[in-house]
Amino acid sequence: MRIVVAAVGRLKRGPESELVERYRKRAAQTGRAIGMRDVEIVEIRESRAQEIQKRTIEESIALANVIPERAAVALLDERGDNLDSASFAGHLQKWRADDRPAAVFVIGGPDGLAPSLRDKAELRLSFGAATWPHQLVRVMLLEQIYRAATILAGHPYHRA
């Protein structure tokens, strides 16, 4: 199963992008032992449309185009479920057991996502009630993907 993080916006060089890459590599290495083929990041350009609704539709279409058929779709959503690491790992384990070709984690732009894309989600994931910059959300998501891989591989996740 492939893991894809599809995000609106480009992450600039700096400490956040270094952390994202560190956790992406760790997740990919640890994930091989448990059937994760790859961990990739797909960045979608922010729409330049003036109207919010048009922006969210354009960005959502671009994001939907990177979601493979039969993939599990998880959205990062402030109103989503606040899962602990073991529960997060459980979702990955279930999707892998269901022989899903990919798990796609979608991070929308500042204006959110179109309802058509939100409706495709099997999981809505939140990192709490606080508002987080998109750069940090990517870091936290990649760290949780890495942590989930360590849990599924039998490593003590609190020491990973």
C-alpha positions in Angstrom: 0.0 0.0 0.0 1.3 3.5 -0.9 0.9 6.4 1.5 0.2 9.7 -0.2 0.1 13.1 1.5 -1.7 15.4 -1.0 -1.5 19.1 0.1 -2.5 22.4 -1.3 0.5 24.7 -1.4 4.2 24.3 -1.6 6.4 23.9 1.4 9.4 26.3 1.3 12.9 25.2 2.2 13.5 25.4 5.9 13.2 23.6 9.2 9.6 22.4 8.5 10.5 20.9 5.1 13.5 19.2 6.7 11.3 17.6 9.4 8.7 16.6 6.8 11.5 14.9 4.7 13.0 13.2 7.8 9.7 11.7 8.9 8.8 10.7 5.3 12.1 8.8 4.9 11.7 7.2 8.3 8.1 6.1 7.5 9.1 4.7 4.1 12.0 2.7 5.7 10.0 1.4 8.6 6.9 0.8 6.4 8.6 -1.6 4.0 8.6 -4.3 6.7 4.8 -4.0 7.0 3.8 -3.7 3.3 4.0 0.1 2.8 5.5 0.5 -0.7 6.2 4.2 -0.6 5.4 7.4 1.3 5.1 10.3 -1.1 4.1 14.0 -1.0 2.1 15.6 -3.7 1.9 19.4 -3.7 -1.0 21.1 -5.5 -0.7 24.7 -6.5 -3.0 27.1 -4.7 -5.8 28.4 -6.9 -5.6 32.1 -7.9 -9.3 32.4 -8.3 -10.8 35.5 -6.7 -13.9 33.8 -5.3 -13.5 31.4 -2.4 -16.0 28.8 -3.8 -14.2 28.7 -7.1 -10.8 28.4 -5.3 -12.0 25.5 -3.2 -13.5 23.7 -6.2 -10.3 24.1 -8.3 -8.1 22.9 -5.5 -10.4 20.0 -4.7 -10.5 18.9 -8.3 -6.7 18.9 -8.4 -6.5 16.9 -5.2 -9.1 14.4 -6.4 -7.0 13.8 -9.5 -4.2 12.4 -7.4 -6.4 9.9 -5.5 -6.1 6.4 -7.0 -9.2 4.3 -7.5 -10.1 2.3 -4.4 -7.7 4.4 -2.2 -8.6 5.1 1.4 -9.1 8.8 1.8 -8.5 10.7 5.0 -9.0 14.5 5.3 -7.2 16.7 7.7 -10.2 18.6 9.2 -10.5 20.8 12.3 -13.9 19.1 13.0 -12.5 15.6 12.5 -11.6 12.8 14.9 -8.8 13.4 17.3 -7.2 10.0 17.3 -4.4 8.6 19.5 -1.5 7.1 17.7 -2.6 3.5 18.2 -6.0 4.2 16.6 -4.4 6.0 13.7 -2.2 3.0 13.2 -5.3 0.8 13.3 -6.8 2.7 10.4 -3.7 2.0 8.3 -3.7 -1.6 9.3 -7.4 -2.0 8.3 -6.8 -0.3 4.9 -3.8 -2.5 4.3 -5.8 -5.6 5.3 -8.6 -4.5 2.9 -5.9 -4.6 0.2 -6.3 -0.9 -0.6 -3.7 0.3 -3.2 -3.1 3.6 -1.3 -4.1 5.7 1.7 -4.3 9.3 0.7 -4.2 12.0 3.4 -5.6 15.3 2.0 -4.6 18.7 3.4 -6.7 21.4 1.9 -5.9 25.1 1.3 -6.7 28.0 3.7 -10.3 28.1 2.4 -11.0 24.4 2.9 -12.3 21.7 0.5 -15.3 21.3 -1.8 -18.1 19.2 -0.4 -17.6 16.7 -3.3 -14.1 15.9 -2.0 -15.1 16.0 1.7 -17.8 13.3 0.9 -15.1 10.9 -0.4 -13.3 10.8 3.0 -13.5 7.6 5.1 -11.7 9.4 7.9 -11.6 13.0 9.0 -8.6 13.6 11.2 -8.0 16.5 13.5 -4.9 17.5 15.5 -7.0 19.2 18.1 -9.0 22.3 18.4 -6.1 24.7 17.9 -5.5 26.2 14.4 -2.2 25.0 13.0 -0.2 26.4 10.1 -0.2 24.0 7.1 3.5 23.6 7.4 3.2 22.2 10.9 0.2 20.0 10.0 2.4 18.3 7.4 5.1 17.7 10.0 2.6 16.3 12.5 1.0 14.1 9.9 4.2 12.6 8.6 5.4 12.0 12.2 2.1 10.2 12.9 2.5 8.1 9.7 6.0 7.2 10.9 4.8 6.4 14.4 2.0 4.2 13.0 4.5 2.3 10.9 6.6 1.7 14.1 3.5 0.5 16.0 2.5 -1.9 13.2 6.1 -3.1 12.9 6.0 -4.0 16.6 8.4 -1.3 17.8 7.6 0.5 21.1 6.0 3.7 19.6 6.7 5.9 22.6 10.4 5.4 22.0 10.4 5.8 18.3 
